[in-house]
């Protein structure tokens, strides 16, 4: 599967929530997501992310999920694999044994909904701020950059102040620019 997304820093959360409601997006309850991101051993931000496989270990509502992401055209378009795991600590040990290094912890409160086949998420990320994330999960050969452009047009039609970012949450929390 491929995940294609766009992300925006939100200026006024209440205005965004009202605009989403007007656009027919019903957001669910708030869920706390506690993520630990992993990078390949020896990888450094100066190398960029495209072509490298990263891992994430997430806990939400007592469930643990392991995800790998390999950015393709850009960091917002990734080949992604995901599976539930029973034991977070043992999964951490497996990742380290496979040569991954923990890189950054990302804690966020997420509310999500849908607009057609697109996931719409409002995230309050500890240490980084509030974001709107739009996401498609596809198993076809559609052009990712074009899909990102279409999602951006949808976001702009909301008519609220949004600042698009090409950074992933790990980069935003870390405070650096990683391409």
GUMI-824341 format. One record per residue: x, y, z of N, C-alpha, C in turn. Coordinates in steps of 0.001 Angstrom, whole numbers, plus 524288, in hexadecimal, padded with zeros to 5 digits. Each point is the difference from the previous one (the first is absolute). Example, Ala and Ser with C-alpha at 12.3 -4.5 7.8 and 13.67 -1.06 7.14 Angstrom:
% GUMI-824341
833867E9C681E787FC86804A68000080384804B0800007FEA28041A7FD3080334804A68003C7FCFE80442802DA
//
This chain:
% GUMI-824341
803477FB63800007FCB98049D8000080375804DE800007FDC6804337FDEF802A18050E800327FC96803CA8030980293803238031D7FD6780434802C6801B7805157FD6E7FC2A8032B7FE748010D805147FDA07FD5F8040780378802F2803E9801B57FDB1803C380397801CD805937FEF87FD2180396802468018980579800647FF2D80199805AC80303803D3801B17FFC78019C8058280039805ED8004B7FD1B8022A803CF7FF8D805A6800888004B8018A805BC802F9804188011C7FFF08025D805327FB018033E8004E7FD397FF89804517FAEE8028A800AF800AE804F4803397FDBD804577FE0980038804E8802DE7FBC88004E8042E7FB2D7FEBC7FEA37FB9080070803957FCF87FAE17FFDF800947FCFC8041A7FDA97FAC7800297FA14800387FFBB7FD9280388802D47FA4280043800187FDCC801557FA9780297803867FD387FE4A801567FAB2800947FB3E7FC6E8044F7FD1B80090800BE7FB4B7FCDD7FBC17FC02801267FED67FF16805017FC017FC25801677FAB3801777FDB77FEB7805058001F7FB0F801D07FDC17FFF67FF307FA148045C801277FD6F800587FF4C7FA527FF907FA3B7FE85802797FCA2803067FF9C7FA5D7FEF17FA5E7FE23800967FD68801D98040F7FA857FE8A800CD7FCAE801D67FB67800EA804D67FE2E7FD22802177FB80801157FCD27FB0E804BC7FDC07FFAC801747FCCB7FB6F7FDFE7FA63800857FD157FEE58042E7FDBC7FACB800AA8039B7FC12802998044D801D28024F803A37FC768029F7FE807FFB3805C57FEA97FB5E801BD7FEC47FF2880583804B47FD70802928025C802DF80394804927FDFE802C07FE4F7FCB5804A6802DF7FBC9800ED7FEED7FC9A80469802698021B804FE7FFF17FCAF803F3802378016280514805DE800B67FFA9802288029A803E78059F800C4800678028B7FAE7801C3804337FE7B7FD4D8031F7FB6D80176805A0801C6800CF802637FE278043C805778011C80101803547FC047FD1B803AC801E07FCE6803AD7FCA17FD36805748011580218802947FBDD801C38054A8005A80215803807FCF07FC538031C802CE7FCED8033E7FDA47FBED805C58005A80164802DB7FBF67FEAB805B28003880017801BE7FEEB7FA6E802C4803C77FDB1801DF7FF807FA998057C7FDAF80019801297FCDC7FC018050F7FD687FF7B80248801267FAA380517800C37FFE1802D7800D97FB20803D97FB867FF378017B7FEEA7FB1B803FB7FBFA7FF108051E8018E802AD802CB7FC2E801F980509801078028A8038B802FC7FC3D8027080418801F1803A0803137FCD77FD72804387FCBD7FACB800187FFC17FD56804077FCEE8005580536802D9800B4804327FD097FFF1805418022A7FC6E8037D7FCD77FDA4803E98026F7FC5F803767FD458022F802657FB0680519800DE7FFD38025A802547FB557FF8D7FC737FB3B7FEC27FAFF800D57FF707FC467FBAE7FAA0800497FD6C7FC56802CC802617FAAC800077FE0E7FD557FAE6801527FAF87FFAE7FED97FD007FB528016B7FE877FC927FB5D7FF9C802497FB5F7FE2C7FD0D7FB71803927FB507FF107FD917FB6F7FF89802DE7FB327FEF2801AF7FCFE804D47FF7B8023B80495801527FD4A804E47FAFB7FE1580294800507FB96802AA7FB787FDF6802CD800798014B805C67FBF280281802037FFAE80189805787FBC07FCCA802A18002C7FFB2805217FC167FD14802F07FD8A80388804177FB487FE7E801997FD44802D0804277FD3C7FBFC8036480076800A1805007FD407FCBD803BC7FC1A8037E802D47FAEF7FEFC7FF437FBD98035C802147FCCD7FD0C8040D7FE88802CB8041C7FC297FE04803BA7FB68803BE7FFFA7FB497FDC37FF497FB2780305800247FBD77FC99802727FD7580201803F77FBC87FD26802AC801B87FA90801C1804E87FF81801B2801F87FB0B801EE801CC7FC3A7FBD47FF46801697FB14801B67FCB07FBAA8052B802087FDD98035B7FC687FE39805208015F7FDD88001C7FE907FA3880221803897FCD3800437FF367FA5C805818014D7FE2A8023D7FC777FCE38050E800D77FD897FF05801767FA4E8027E804397FE4B7FF6D801E67FAA480564800F77FDBF800B37FE8F7FB0B804A6801BD7FD307FE328039C7FBA680338803ED7FEE67FEDD803C37FBDF804F5800DB7FCDC7FF7D7FF877FAD38044D801157FC727FE4D804657FC57801E2804D2800E27FE96804537FC8A801C57FEEE7FA607FC98801617FC49801417FF237FA7E800F6805327FD427FC0C802957FDED800D4804F77FD368017E8046A803B87FDCA7FFDF804BF80127803D6804157FE717FD9C805378010D802BE8044C7FF107FDB4805277FA3C7FF698014F7FC98802517FCDB7FA677FF91800E47FD797FBD37FC8B803327FD007FD457FE117FB907FCEA803787FB528014D7FDBA7FC26802A48031D7FBA4801FD7FD857FABC7FEC7803577FC307FEE17FE447FA918001F7FFB67FEA8805C97FB987FDCC801957FF157FF3A805967FE237FA78801158021F7FDBC804297FE407FAF2801FF7FED4800BA805C17FBD67FD6A801D97FE61800D7805607FDA47FB01802318011F7FEFB804FF7FDBD7FB74802977FF9B800FB805D67FC1A7FDC0802587FF8180043805A88041B7FC898028C801E18019B80485803BC7FCE0802FD7FE067FFA18059D8015E7FBBC802897FE157FF218055080351802B58041C805188000C7FF4E80382801C78041E803708046F7FDEC7FEFB804BD801D2802E2804907FE18805CE7FF8E80141801647FE77804B8805777FFC480193803067FBF57FCD07FDAF7FB727FF1D802A57FC027FCEB80083801B37FA477FC0D802B77FE088004B801F97FAA4804578040E7FF90800858034D803EC80459803BE80025805337FD0F7FFA5800907FBD480315804DB7FCED7FFFB801077FD8E7FAA57FBE17FE267FD6F8008D7FDC37FAC580203804267FC337FDA8804AB80027801AB8042D7FC77805B98016F800DC8019180067804E1805748014380136803957FB9D7FE0F7FE697FB15800CC803277FB907FE2F800797FFEF7FA0D7FC0B802147FD508001F800407FA4980318804B37FDF7802028032A8038D803498045C7FE5B7FD51805457FFE67FB70800668024D7FD58805118004A80177802BC8050F800298052B7FFC080146803298048C7FB568037D8014E7FE4C80005804F17FBD3803A480174801C7805957FEDD7FC93803217FDA3801A7805427FE867FCFC80450802C47FADB7FF698009D7FCF380424802847FABF7FDC9801C57FE2B801FD804627FAD17FE8E801F77FC308043D7FE5D7FB807FE607FE037FBF2803957FE3A7FB047FE9F802EF7FDFF803B4802F57FB2C7FF31802E97FC09803E37FDE57FB7E7FDFA7FE7A7FC0B803847FDDF7FA887FE3C801787FC87803CC800027FA697FEF9800847FDBC800767FA887FD2A7FBF37FE4A7FDF37FFE57FAAE7FA237FF3B800027FD7C803337FCC67FA7B7FF2F7FEA57FFEB7FF0F7FA287FD057FC2B7FE477FFF57FEDD7FA627FA797FF227FDFE7FF88800F67FAF37FB257FF3B7FD31801537FED67FA517FC0F8005B7FC9A800DA7FEC17FA7E7FD1E803EB7FC8D80239800BA7FB6A7FD62802B87FBBD800D77FC8E7FB457FC147FD117FE8C800997FC277FBD3803F87FBE780197803E27FF167FCAB803FF7FC108013F804B98025E802D57FF94804EB8018380455802B6802857FF2880048805EB804057FE6A802F97FFDE800B7805AC8014F805AD801337FD428022E803C1800C880560801B7801317FFC5805D6804A0801C880186801AB7FFB1805768017280565802057FE6880120804C4801B1804AE802BD803577FE1A80488804EF8017D7FFEA803D97FE16803C3802248047F80341800187FF358051D802B58039780386804EA7FD13801AD80472801B87FDE9804F67FD45800AB80327802BD8043B8014E7FD0C804198030780231804548053B802117FDF080108804F08011C804E5802647FE698001E8020D7FA757FBA47FF787FD1480004801CE7FA907FB388033F7FE887FB897FF378028F7FB5F803107FECF7FB7F7FCC17FDDC7FC59802BB7FD8D7FB467FD917FDE3800647FFAF7FA107FE5D7FB847FDE0800867FEFA7FA6B7FB167FD7F7FDCE7FF108010D7FB047FC247FD347FCE1803187FC5B7FC7D7FE9B7FB048000C802987FC337FC9D7FBD57FD6F7FC99800ED800027FAEC7FC9C7FD707FC37802F07FB617FDD27FD487FB8A7FF77802D47FB367FEBB7FCB57FC5D7FC978028D7FDE17FC0D7FDBA7FBD97FCCA803667FB308009C7FD867FB7D8007E802CD7FB0B7FFEB7FE307FD397FB0F803BC7FEF47FC767FEA27FDF77FAD8803297FB247FEBC7FDCA7FCD27FC99802D47FB687FE1A80028800077FA0880005804BC7FDCD80032800887FA52804D08033A7FE7F80066801517FB06804A7802BC7FE287FF10805D87FF177FC3280236802CC7FEEB805947FF2B804CC803518013E800448046F7FD868044B803AB800BD7FF7B8028980560803C97FF0E803677FFCB80200805568002E805E5800498033F802737FCD780076805B3800157FAD68027D7FE397FD8D7FDA37FC187FAF2801FF7FE367FBDC7FF578043E800007FB7F802977FC4C7FF1480446800DE803FF80461804E5801378013380128803F5803F77FDE6805547FE5D80081801417FB007FDF5804E97FDF97FA09800328008F7FD607FBB37FEF67FA467FFC28008A7FE5D8008A805B9802F67FD968038F7FECE8008D8058F800E98059B801C780418802777FDE9801158056E801547FB8B803837FE317FDF87FF067FB5F7FB9B803207FE087FB427FF5F8039C7FF107FB37801E37FBAF7FF04803A3800D480335804FF804C77FFE48021880135802E1804CA7FF38805DE7FF32801A4802057FB8F7FF7F8059B7FEF57FA468019A7FF987FCAE7FC757FE0E7FA62801317FF987FD6B800938055D802997FE36804287FDCF800B2805417FFCA805C580178803708032A7FDA87FFE78059E800F480218801A68054B803717FCE7802438025D8016780507805DD800AB7FF5480266802AD803BD805A2800E67FFCF802E67FAED80131802A47FDEA7FC07803157FB3F8008280558800F77FD988040A7FE07802808054B800657FDEA801D97FA7E7FEA1800667FEE97FAED8019F7FACB7FE53805B57FF0C8017C801157FB4C801D4805557FE868014B8015A7FAD97FD5B804CF7FF837FE5D801EA7FB227FDAF802E37FCC3804127FFD88019F804E9802BF7FD31804257FC787FBF38028E802517FBAC8018F7FD407FBFD802ED8001F80172805C77FCAD7FD71803227FFCB801658058A8052E7FF1A802C7802E17FBF57FE7E805087FF2C8029B803AB804A17FF117FFFE802217FB538033C8048C7FECD7FE0F804D1802F17FADF800C4800297FDD080485802B0801127FFD6805DF7FF857FB6680258801057FF7A8059D805D2800BC80120803457FDCB7FC97805A280075800A1801CA8058B7FF057FCEB802F57FCE08013A805777FF09803CF800DC7FB91800C17FC167FCB2803B7800887FBA67FD557FF787FACE802DC800FD7FBEC7FE0C7FF887FAAC8026A7FB2E7FD907FCBC7FC107FF08801E77FB1A7FDAF7FCE77FF167FB148029C7FFE57FB707FD427FF6A7FB007FF1E7FAAE7FE47
//
